[in-house]
């Protein structure tokens, strides 16, 4: 139903905004640095994972703690801890490292595998009503987790240097250098999704569910236009 789908969409949007501040464009910077060969790939990947892991833990705790204030209703509040796991799946999905190393086919394969697992289980586990949307949320996280684990395994198969961290100063420098990416990502996210969030706060989650469904086809066409 539209209302339950809207609850999910609102919870996911809130988690997505927190996720932006957990990544801060650090992975974009890392992808560029690996491609340019600025430092050993192991050091870049290690520093990126440490930074994003620390930020993800802090922001996940903040997201869950603020859920009663941020949620538009009780169902959204209950769903936030589930969809908030996206902070961790994003952190450990190191597709950026493999892309920088020239392995786009491996990235494509594991993205597909994650989606196939997710899609194969939906007819079996997603039912109507409130329970169905919670199953849907968990399956979405499962698909992302499968992709993350697969990409991590693929990276260690091709990596030529071990993961490492040069020190606290290197971490702070990497964080500062990622800020231009962070600004642009935050602004793009606001431009793309703030309308849906406003619908949830100012009208109803049912309206959000209808909008989410209606936007599927245009979004798909945009993806194909950018192939």
N, C-alpha and C positions, 0 to 999 in steps of 0.2 A: 504493500500500500504506500501511497505518497507520503503519508505522515511518518511512517517508520523509516522510509528511505531518506526523508528530510532530516530525521534525527541523526542518522548515520552521517549524512553529508555535513551537517553542522559540526558534529564532533570531529570529523576528519579535517574540516577547514581549520578549526581551532588548533588541532595537533600540527597541521601543516605550517601555521604561522610560528609556532614554537620550534618546529623543525628547521625553519629558516635560520633561526638564531643559534641552533645547534650546529649547523654546517658553516654558516657565515661565508660561503664561497671558498672555504679552505680547500675543498676538493678540486675546484676549478683552478686555483693557483697551483695545486700539486700536479694536476694534469699538464699544465703548461711547463712547469719546471722539469718534469720527467721527460717530456718531449724535447725540450731544449738541452737536456743533459747538464743542467746546472750543478747538480749534486748526485751522489749515488741514489738510485731509485729506492733502495731499502731505507735510507734515512728519511727521504721525503714521505714515503708511505707510513713509516713508523711515527713520525711527528704528526702527520695528518690524523692517523687513527687515535693517537693519544689525545690530541686537542679535541677532536669531535666526540670521543668517548666521555671525556670530562664534562663537556658542554651538554651532551645528551642526558647524562645522569642528573645534572643540576636542573635542566629544563624539564625533564620528565617529572621530577619531584615537584617542581613548581606548577606544572600543568595539572597534575592530580590534586595538589593542594588547593589550587584556585578553581577547580571544576565546579564547586557549588555556586561560585560567583559568576563564572563565565557561561555556564550552561543555560540554554533557553528553557529547558524543562528537565524533569527527573530522568527521562530516558537518555537524553544527551549526556547528562552527568554520569550515568552508569556506563555509557559507552566510551567515554574519554580515556579511562585507563587502558582499554583494549586498543583503540586506534592510536593511542599515544606511543605504542611500541614501535610505530613507524620511525621514531627518532633513532632507535637502535638498528633497525633494518637498514635505514639510510646510511648510518655510520659505517656499517660493515659490508655494504655493497660497493666494492672497490672496482666498479666498472671503469671509472676514470683512469685508474692505473693501467688496466689492460688496454684501454683505448690509446693511451699515450705510448704504450709499448707496441702498438701496431697490431693488436689482436681483436679487431672488431667482430670477427666471426664467433669467437669464443663468447664475447659479451652477448651477441644476438642469440646464441644457442641457449645460454642460461637464463636469459630473460624469457625466452619462449618456454623453457622447461617449467619455470615458476608459474607462468600463466596457464600452462596445460594442467599442472597439478591442481591449481585453483579452480579452473573451469570444469575439470573432471569430477570434482567433489560437490560442486554446486547443486546438480540435480539430485544428489543423494541426501544432502544435509540442509539445504535452504528450503524452509517451509514458509507458509503464510503467517502473518502476524508478527508480534514482538520477538518471539524466539527466532524466527527466520532471519531477522536483521542482525541479531547477535551472532548467529552462525555465519552469516555473510561477512561480518567484520573480522571474525577469527580466520576465515578462509582467505580473506584479502591479506592478512598478516602472514599466514602460512605461505602463500605464493611468493611474497616478498622475501621471506626467510629462506626459502628454497633457493631462490636466485642468489641471495647474499652468500650462503654457504657454498654454493657451486662456484661462484666467482672467486671467493677466497681460496678455495682448493685449486682453481685454475691458475690463480696468480702465483701461488707457491710452487706450482709445477714449472713455471717459466722464469721465475725470479732468479737473478744471478747474484744478488746481494741480500744479506740478511737484514731484517727489520732492525732499526736502531733510532735512537734519539740523541741529538748532539748536546742537549742540555736545555735548561729553562730559558736561557737567552734566545736560543734558536726557536723555541716554541713561541715566545712572545713576538719575535720578528716575523715568523710565519703568520701569526694571527694578525699583526698590523698590516702586512702586505696583502692579506686577503680582503681588507675592508672595501676597496673599490668594487670587487665582485659582490660583496654583501649588499652594498647600497643598491646596486642595479637589480639583484634578485628580489629584494624586499619590495622595491617599487613595482616590478613586474607582477609579483604575487598580489599586491594590493589592487593594481589595475585589473587583474584578471578575475579576482574572486571576491572583492569586498562587497559587491552587489548581492551575492548570494548570502553572505553573512548578515548583511543589513536586513534582508528578507526574513531571516530567522529571528532577529531581535525585534523588528518593527511590525512583523505580520504574523507568520506562523511557520513551523517546520514543514507543514504540508505544502506550502507555497515553495519552499526550498526543494522538496522532493520533486514537484512538477517541473521546476526550473532545471534541476539536475538531469532529469530525463530528456527534456526538450533540448538541452545543450549537447547531448551525446553526438548527434549526427554532425552538427557544425564542427565540433572538436575533432571528430574523426576525419572530416574533409580537410581540416587544417593540417593534421598529421600527414595525410597523403600528399598534400601540396608541398610539404617540406621534405619528402623522401630523398 
